[in-house]
Amino acid sequence: MYLLEIALVAITLGLLIAQNVRGAQRRHLRVLFAAGAAAILLSSVLGQMRWQMLPAYLVFVLASLFLLKRSYWHGAVRSLGVAVGISLLTASVVLAVGLPIMTLPAPTGPHVVGSTSFSLLDESRDNAWAGAPGEKRELYVQVWYPGVIGEGEPAPRLRTLWQELYRGEHDLFTLFPSYLRRVKTHAHVDIALAPADAPYPVILFSHAIVSFAEQNTLLMEHLASHGYLVFAVSHTYASMRVVSADGKAIYPALDKISAGSAQMDAVSDELGPRIEQAGSADEQADLLLEQNERSTGLNDLVAIWVEDLRFVLDSITALSAGHPALQAFSGRIDADRIGLLGMSFGGGAITELCKSDARCRAASNIDGGTFGVRQRQPLEVPYLMLRRDTEPSSDYLLRASRSDYYRVEVAGTTHLDFTDDPVVLPILKWVGVFGPIATDRIVEIVNAVELRFFDGYLRGGPKPRFEGQFPELTVETNEAARQG
């Protein structure tokens, strides 16, 4: 909490209690009122007012109004008022601490991190899937890259956290994440790309369904600080919020997404008992594949995402026919060293793409499943499955892969532990949304595992080993089977 927020809570609590004590000097109450009003005014001037403190503001205003009243309420009424006031002040404290203005963990690489963003328009496709058949498909892209700040230059502006969620026109949705504009990332906006002796390797990221390109900002900054160009795509109409080039806010087509999820749930309910009772790993694999193949609604969506990623890859490698936002990377992109990274549904999208696009040289799926028409096609590229340890799935990929495959499970995690959420939204930790693993520990593990994997296959380093450093990891590979 800000110091002024702490002061306001303390002052309001004092005002609330003192007003209900017979014999309290009114001049003392006026001093408390003046101090509280000054705290609110100063918070406004400093840009520190946020919706988490609304209950506290309300209690202060109501308590201040009672300064105008000279008689005392009945004791029961006064007690109830104090109890309600304390409850509202407690709510503000919980919200302010649980949804904090924090300092983010810094990336550990040698490079300063730069950041830019832009939209790409795919004239060959429309948004018919989302009910807008005449609308060309526009994709928002966020980039993190190794940057450089010239000596003597003024300090460049830092990007704020999850900026896409509150960029553009204000509406009810933007109210809730808008406090994050006070959380500065470690990425400097539009600074120069750092010089290098060779073009940079590229990582293309695909987010979780109804999420957004910046959901793993900590990981993206970490990779960029170690010399990667990281391009993250927001999949329009399946992203939480995308602002188009003309300023229009686009929200997800929840009816289509919900229908696809409901269909998969129905198939899962039907096949689930058979999967659990499967007599062999091969039988279980066949049933898992059948379950995913029959989820046609989500398979249709993953096909759209695959084409989104392919279009961005085309734009990156061809510099989008002179797209101005990409010209800064001219000659600096190594088209022979491209890795794909996806989380949750995005992990399924990058898996599907890497079975059909030779530009994919390595792929990492963070706690995602598999979807699409190529699920029975073996993997031909090095592949990392980084996931929680609660659900058996994707083992058939391990057996079918024709390249190096790593299944790395992290004990004590849930699905959302693999995003920025544990750092940014500690309130969810208190209600059991995240696993028991410490927040700083899961950030360290994800950063280390992903960097080690991509360094091994995009930079010609040694084959990655994940055992030993982190006892939370359980690692399975296909190394013995492939050598045999």
Secondary structure, 3 states (H helix, E strand, C coil): CCHHHHHHHHHHHHHHHHCCCCCCCHHHHHHHHHHHHHHHHHHHHCCCCCHHHHHHHHHHHHHHHHHHCCCCCCHHHHHHHHHHHHHHHHHHHHHHHHCCCCCCCCCCCCCEEEEEEEEEEEEEEEEHHHCEEEEEEEEEEEEEEEEECCCCCCCCCEEECCHHHCCCCCCHHHHCCHHHHHCEEEEEECCEECCCCCCEEEEEEECCCCECCCCCHHHHHHHHHCCCEEEEEECCCCECCEECCCCCEECCCHHHHHHHHHHHHHHHHHHHHHHHCCCCHHHHHHHHHHHHHCCHHHHHHHHHHHHHHHHHHHHHHHHHHCCHHHHHHCCCEEEEEEEEEEECHHHHHHHHHHCCCCCEEEEEEECCCCCCCCCCCCCCCCEEEEEECCCCCCHHHHHHCCCCEEEEEECCCCHHHHCCHHHHCHHHHHCCCCCCCCHHHHHHHHHHHHHHHHHHHHCCCCCCCCCCCCCCEEEEECHHHHHC
